[in-house]
């Protein structure tokens, strides 16, 4: 009985941990949308804040619902509390400092970087 209880407790803890965001994308990002507007996105464990250039901030709760790593290219799926799905993709192998955020249909919503504002063309040249 003790083994079953330990197993179930471990399973519950794993599920709780896996729902929070990955350390890979947690933290502050400089983001640019397709209209070349600049934003700051700050990912925490279960929420993120998007701040535009005027200082207006919006907060969203999310859960991480998938992880894919193929040929050292990482993609993390998140589901926002309002039902929208996004993918956070790091298309440059072994480089988690630049990425893209796509919507459920695969369209690029933001290009993100840890160091400065970049555009999608900057990332596609580096692939």
N, C-alpha and C positions, 0 to 999 in steps of 0.2 A: 504494500500500500504506500509506503514511503517513497518508493521509486516512481510510482505513478504520480504522486503529488509533486515530487521534484520535477518530473518531466513536464507536467501541465503548467507549473509555475514558470519554468524556463521558456515554454512555448508562449505564454502570455507576455513575459518580459521581452522576448524577441519581437513579438508583434507590435508592442508599444514602441520599442526602439526603432523598428523599421518604418513606422509611419512618420517619423520626424525626418526633416530634411538632411541630406548628406552634408558632411563637412566640406565636400568638394565645392559646393556652390554657396555655402553659408558665408555671410559677410557682405561687404559693400561692393557694388559694381557700378561702373559708369556705363550707361546704356544709350543707344541711339536707335530711333525707330526709322521706318522707311521714308519719312518726311524730313529726316535729318534733325529732328528735335531731340534735345538732350534730356536725359533723366538720370536719377540716381536710384538704384534698386538695392535694398538692404534685406537679405534673407536671414531670418532667424530660424529656429528649429521647427516652428509650426506656423509661422506667419511671415509675410514680407511687406515692405513699405516701398511704394513707388512715389518719388518726389520729382515734380517737373521743374523746369527752369525758373518758374515764378515762386517756387517754394511750396506750392500746394501738394500735400501728401495724402495718399490713399493707402489704407492698410487692408490686407487680405489674409485670411486664414487658409492654410493648405495642408495637404498630406502628400507624401511621396508615395506613388503607387507602382513605380517600375524602375528598374535599373538595367541597362544594356551596355556591355562592353564588348566591342568587336574590333580587332586589329588596333588595340589601344585607343580607340575612339569611344568616348563615354557619352551616354544619353540617359538622363534622368527624367522620368515622367512625374508630373505633379498634378493634383486635382485641387482646384480652388473650391472653397466652401460653397460658392454659387453654382457649381457644376461644370465650370469650364475646365478643359484639360490643356496642359502645355507640356512641351518637352524642352529641357535645358540640354543642349548638345555642345560638346567640345570637339569640333571637327578636326582639330590638329592633333595628331597622335602625340601622346605624352605631354601635352601643354594644356593645363587647366586654367590659364590666365586669360584666355579669349574664348568666346563662345557665342552661340545664338540661342534665342528663345523662340520656339515656333508654336503656333496654335494647333488645335486638334486636326486641322486640315493640312498642316505642313507649311503654312505660310510664315515667313520670318516676321516676328513681331518686334523683337529687339536684337541688336547686336551688342554684346557685353564684353567689357574688359576690366581688369583690376586696376590698370594704370591710367587709362585715358579714354576719351570718346573715340570710337572707331566705327567704320561703316562696314557693311557686309562685304564689299569689294576688298577691303583690307584683309579680311579673313580668307576669302576665296583665293587670293593670291598666295597665301602662305601654306595652303594645303599640300 
